């Protein structure tokens, strides 16, 4: 099989037929829900943080604490996209991409809120006594039997995407980065990663939530703390960084030659895409985790769910962006212009300009010396590992929806095997047919996760009157 041709075909399908419609649908749904909820997803953010740490009745129905459910959801969203994705968005779309990333996150809070509400409202208890939910359940129980096929489609896409996005790609990323940075044999990484994943995943949602509750805040604080230190060291460059973000967002070129519509569209495209795909608002994965929360009130859990977007995009992604923009690496030659738009869209940058992980690592190194790239490598590894944990639960619940409780153990075993062999094969990802195969996995996984959003967004729109009513009743109390 010619994997180069397959890769190019998938890339064409993704860029020409899926990316733009998906982004538009996600964005418009977020705007509609934000307006319909009367901006409570913005005005109630302080209230949401208060609810996150509120003491609750231990006998409340559910499997994990609301905090544990949020950390499980965040374990899959705080990942390599926060490091590599933000850098790529800035390298291609310019500093203005950060502004549009912020705007997208703000409307994304309403989407995440609605997903959390419906996750609790329509969840079920399976034969093992576990609380299960997510888009497939609120499609089935909220829209009725006539829409059942849509829930099946979502669950099938989620299982396939979980093996690709959640297991294979993350394992390859960890193994590849450790081999490149520290010359660690992929076999050692494969053994350690699969054993670590097995120790957590085989314990089910309670163990995943417990590990995520400890690891996610720790790694996020570690990365954010290191980022804030870099920003403090480069504090004199912070005003210029914000100036670049706002001027570039509206097409002002660095050469002072006026406003460029092309640059506005480029910044919007990359910023909106990064904002949407970083926090997974609308994709339908997070409500699977929130359905397990010990919370009987759908609106209360929805309020907690929307914090995922705040933490992931408005905090962690912003830290990465400011580290890069205050480092001085985005020189005038590396900033997009009308002359370079076509090249940037093809992934071609000017000589000496960086993107993805190398750009973020170089930005940390510029302020912290040789320890900077160690922080990025460690952060990337921890982020990828927690993504493996979070997505394993999404895939497991989706498989259970399709085939029943009997599929849980076989699915967990398959997950551990995929992690092992993907990490072991990381060396193949650097050249030749191995690189082409991995590229097919990357693009195919992106397509699957994008397709997951369609049935979920349709359900959110159709069930939005219920979300609005539940919200109104809650805040009247």
C-alpha angles and dihedrals in degrees: 000000000000101000092182090062092045090050093051092047093051091046091053092049091049097047098038103038112014115030100059098040091046093049092048093048093048092047096046091047090052092049092048093050092045091055093041091052090050093239094296088137086067104031094047098053094107089047089051093056089051091052092049093067098033116130111249138193106270089215092062113127114264143071106253137021119271087248090052091050091051092048090049090052091046091049089071098040101045097071146112090317089070089059108027099023096055091047091051092048091053094042092053105025098033128231089306089072087075092061092052089045088058093048091050092049091053093057090038090066089069091052092050090046092053092048090053092049094051093043091063096035095057104026122128137207114240128214090271091058093252122139110238130184147130136125095321090057098044088047091052098039099030103040098032137240093301088069096047093108089063091057090050091051091051093048093048092050090047093053092050093044091049093058090049107034099025104039116014102038094042093049091049090049094052095044094045095048093048092049092048095045102035106011091242112170111249088229091062091047091047092053095045095044096047093045091048091049092046092051090057105031096049088059092063130221096327093058092041090052092047093051092042091049090058103032103040097054091042096051093041092051090046093052095040091047092052089046093051089051090055091047091049091051089051094038093133089063096053097088090050090049092055090045089054092048095053098038094046091047089065097042102261106155121224090237091061094240096138136263121332118203089196092058092047091054092045092051092046093048095051096037096048092046092050092047094049099042095040097061096027092225106172095012091102101231101106097058089062087065096041091053088070094058122122092241129114094191115082094198093050091054090045089057090053092045093058090061087074090072092047094051098040102043110016093044114023098032091044091054090054091048094051092046089056097042095048093047096076092233093117094077121176089264090057096048116095119255136175088267095055102040095098092048093047092052087056091050094253114138133184117273113278094019119123135210140181119011095347090059094050092044092049090050092054091044092052090065104025102035120222095347092067097080090046089059091051093046093048092044092049091049094050093044091051093048093053089047088057089054096046096045092047088064092047092051093045094052091046091050090049090053089055102039108014134243094311091074096060100087096041089049092051091050091048089051093054091048092050090051092050098048094041092054090045091052094050091106089064091061094075103067150002122000091344091062091049092050092051090047089055089052092050096049094039091052091050090052093049094049089047092051090051088067096062100070091037094052092047089053091048091052095046093046095041094102088060091048091050092049095047089049094049092049092048096053093042086063 
